[in-house]
């Protein structure tokens, strides 16, 4: 499965089979997490065989079931922490999809269980990502159009539209899709693109932007442009 195929196949899943992750998959995830922690200056942690975080009232309200593996998305507090969490977390979400797993971003419907994670001084938990073998593959949701979230036109490159289409398949908090992409033309022989977050009373727009930007790069081809 390619990353583009993973984007199309991925849907949020809240109910999982009572099946532990295989040793091979755990190794792949842990190696990738170590790499992303260095690259993104984060403190991502994979938690295995731990059911308590998703057994509380909030988890039941969120309709989670049999979540025993999850990813703690944490890092040092900074203005861009949420965007980095979204960007690198979605990298793990799509990797998990290619490995035959299912996932769900979780902003509130979990409990922080002491002793299951480590935070260094100045660090905070931004969210969790539920992980495992889903009872189903999830379902798609209604999404906005390319024109609603970008300035795509007859003169924008074809890869720009492909990037926006991939971004529209990105998970966002309550499917709010409060992001936009603008093609800015050429500078120093490089195409320029700006991504912006919108306003939402729900929040999580900066994290959503990081997720959408990662999808855009996959759809557009990261080598084709520079972010402004």
Secondary structure, DSSP 4 states (H G I P E B T S, - for coil): --HHHHHHH--B--BB-S-PPPHHHHHHHHHHHHHHHHHHT---EEE-S--GGGSSHHHHHTT-BS--EEEEEEEE--TTHHHHHHHHHHHHHHHHHHTT-EEEEESSS----TTS----TTEEEEEEEEEE-BSS---------HHHHB---TTS-HHHHHHHHHHTTS--GGG---EEEEEEEEETTEEEEEEEE---SS--HHHHHHHHHHHHHHHH-GGGEEE-
